[in-house]
Amino acid sequence: MKDDLQGAILQRDKETYAIVPRTPVGIVTAEVLEKLAAVIRKYDIPITKITSGQRFALVGIQENEIEQIWKELGLDIGRATELCLHYVQACPGTAVCRFGVQDSLGLGSELEKDFLGVDFPAKIKIGVSGCPMCCAESLLRDVGIFGKKKGWTVTFGGNAGRRPRIADVVGEDLSKDEAVKLVNKCLDYYNDNARKKERTSRFMNRTGFEALQEYLAQ
């Protein structure tokens, strides 16, 4: 991919591109929506899709329009192919949901700031849910966190792809600070021991949950 097309993904027609603006934990403002609508109308973008990661994909863009569209949007790139954090998915939690018992939006926003721009062996997806119903699909994410009345539960190694894997529980009844610390420790272990492009689910299948437990106990 050319440097000036950073953030653009060539589509199957081999002529047009898609871009994914960054929308932290799926929250957008009226200003962001207005910018998106203006760009979609101006450049006649044929498809706008809300992705599973709570982001907008603008699909069908011409190569010579990409740079100007990014300028007019004024938004950061939502990484979709690089080996890094792709997104933090979060449910409304205690902000609005009657079932929420923990602040999933707050914790999700903090984790996105912590890991934005950090390189990993493969792409990383994080799901933060405000209750055990796991509406942010926490158990199917590389890093999952969900709230209970006594605190946060942290999971690691989930995947919803062709070979799905339910994540392993690595900590329960944690404070927010304890949960963040544990997530960092899990990702440090993964960073130090995973193979390139090895997702956390395959990594856990290869190395075993017991090895992670031994590392976390140190």
C-alpha positions in Angstrom: 0.0 0.0 0.0 1.3 3.4 -0.9 2.2 5.7 2.0 -0.3 8.4 0.8 -3.1 5.8 1.0 -2.5 5.0 4.6 -5.6 3.7 6.2 -7.2 2.8 2.8 -8.1 -0.9 2.0 -8.3 -2.0 -1.6 -11.6 -3.7 -2.4 -12.3 -6.8 -4.4 -12.9 -4.8 -7.6 -9.2 -3.8 -7.4 -10.2 -0.2 -8.2 -11.9 1.3 -5.2 -11.0 1.6 -1.5 -12.5 1.6 2.0 -11.5 3.6 5.0 -12.5 3.2 8.6 -12.4 6.3 10.8 -11.6 5.8 14.4 -14.6 6.0 16.7 -13.4 5.2 20.3 -15.7 2.7 22.0 -18.3 3.3 19.3 -19.2 6.8 20.6 -19.9 9.5 18.0 -20.9 13.1 18.3 -23.2 15.2 16.2 -20.2 16.9 14.7 -18.6 13.6 13.6 -21.9 12.4 12.1 -22.3 15.7 10.2 -18.7 15.3 8.8 -19.4 11.8 7.7 -22.7 12.7 6.1 -21.1 15.6 4.2 -18.2 13.5 2.9 -20.6 10.7 1.9 -22.8 13.1 -0.1 -19.9 15.1 -1.6 -17.9 12.1 -2.9 -21.0 9.9 -3.6 -19.6 7.1 -1.5 -21.9 4.1 -2.3 -21.7 2.1 0.9 -21.4 3.1 4.6 -21.4 0.2 6.9 -21.4 0.0 10.7 -18.8 -2.7 11.5 -18.9 -5.3 14.2 -16.2 -3.2 16.0 -18.7 -0.3 16.3 -17.0 1.7 13.6 -18.1 3.2 10.3 -16.6 1.8 7.1 -16.8 4.1 4.0 -16.6 1.8 1.0 -16.2 2.5 -2.7 -13.8 5.5 -2.6 -11.7 6.4 -5.6 -7.9 6.4 -5.1 -7.5 10.1 -5.9 -10.1 11.1 -3.3 -8.7 9.3 -0.3 -6.3 12.0 1.0 -8.9 14.8 0.7 -11.6 12.8 2.4 -9.3 12.2 5.4 -8.6 15.9 5.6 -12.3 16.8 5.5 -13.2 14.2 8.1 -10.5 15.3 10.5 -10.6 11.9 12.2 -7.9 9.4 13.1 -7.5 6.2 11.2 -9.3 3.2 12.6 -6.7 0.4 12.0 -8.1 -2.6 10.2 -5.2 -4.5 8.8 -2.1 -3.6 10.9 -0.7 -5.6 13.8 -1.9 -3.4 16.6 -5.1 -2.6 18.6 -7.9 -2.5 16.1 -10.7 -1.4 18.4 -12.2 -1.5 21.9 -15.8 -2.6 21.7 -17.9 -1.5 24.7 -21.6 -1.6 25.7 -23.4 1.3 27.4 -22.8 -0.1 30.9 -23.9 2.1 33.8 -24.0 5.2 31.6 -27.5 4.3 30.5 -28.3 0.5 30.6 -30.5 -0.7 33.4 -28.6 -4.0 33.6 -25.2 -2.3 33.8 -23.3 -2.8 37.1 -19.9 -1.4 36.0 -18.7 1.6 33.8 -17.8 -0.2 30.6 -17.6 3.0 28.5 -15.2 4.6 31.0 -12.9 1.5 31.2 -13.1 0.9 27.5 -12.0 4.5 26.7 -9.1 4.2 29.2 -7.9 0.9 27.6 -8.1 2.4 24.1 -5.9 5.3 25.1 -3.4 3.0 26.8 -3.0 0.7 23.8 -3.5 3.0 20.8 -0.4 2.9 18.6 1.2 -0.1 20.5 2.6 -2.8 18.2 1.5 -6.4 18.9 2.4 -9.7 17.2 -1.1 -9.7 15.6 -4.2 -7.6 15.6 -5.9 -7.1 19.0 -9.6 -6.6 19.7 -10.9 -5.8 23.2 -14.5 -6.2 24.4 -15.7 -4.4 27.6 -19.1 -5.3 29.0 -20.9 -3.7 31.9 -22.5 -6.9 33.1 -22.2 -10.7 32.7 -24.5 -10.7 29.7 -21.4 -9.6 27.7 -23.1 -7.5 25.1 -19.6 -6.4 23.9 -18.8 -10.0 23.2 -16.1 -10.0 25.8 -15.6 -13.8 25.8 -14.9 -13.8 22.1 -12.3 -11.1 22.1 -8.5 -11.2 22.5 -9.0 -9.3 25.7 -12.4 -9.5 27.4 -13.6 -7.7 30.5 -17.1 -7.8 32.0 -18.6 -6.4 35.1 -20.2 -8.0 38.1 -21.4 -6.4 41.3 -18.2 -7.3 43.1 -15.9 -6.0 40.3 -14.4 -6.8 36.9 -13.7 -10.2 35.4 -10.8 -10.3 32.9 -10.5 -12.9 30.2 -7.9 -13.6 27.5 -7.6 -15.5 24.3 -11.1 -15.3 22.8 -11.9 -15.4 19.1 -15.1 -15.3 17.0 -13.5 -16.2 13.7 -13.5 -19.5 11.7 -12.1 -21.3 14.7 -14.0 -19.7 17.6 -12.6 -19.9 21.1 -14.1 -18.9 24.4 -11.6 -16.9 26.3 -10.0 -18.1 29.6 -10.8 -16.3 32.8 -7.6 -14.8 34.3 -9.0 -12.7 37.1 -12.3 -12.0 38.9 -13.8 -9.4 41.3 -11.1 -6.9 40.4 -11.1 -3.1 40.8 -10.7 -1.0 37.7 -7.0 -0.5 38.4 -6.5 -4.2 39.1 -8.2 -5.1 35.8 -6.1 -2.6 33.8 -2.9 -3.9 35.4 -3.9 -7.5 34.6 -4.7 -6.7 31.0 -1.3 -5.1 30.7 0.4 -8.1 32.1 -1.4 -10.5 29.8 -0.5 -8.5 26.8 3.1 -8.2 27.9 3.3 -12.0 28.1 1.7 -12.3 24.7 4.0 -9.7 23.2 7.1 -11.5 24.5 6.1 -15.0 23.4 3.7 -15.0 20.5 4.7 -15.6 16.9 4.1 -12.9 14.2 0.5 -12.9 13.2 -0.5 -15.4 15.8 -3.7 -14.2 17.4 -4.2 -14.7 21.1 -6.6 -17.6 20.6 -4.0 -19.6 18.6 -1.3 -18.5 21.0 -3.3 -19.9 24.0 -4.0 -23.1 22.2 -0.2 -23.5 21.5 1.2 -22.5 24.8 -1.6 -23.5 27.2 -3.5 -21.7 29.9 -1.3 -23.1 32.6 1.8 -21.2 31.2 -0.1 -17.9 31.4 -1.3 -18.7 34.9 2.3 -19.3 36.0 3.5 -16.0 34.5 0.7 -14.1 36.1 1.4 -15.6 39.5 5.0 -14.2 39.4 
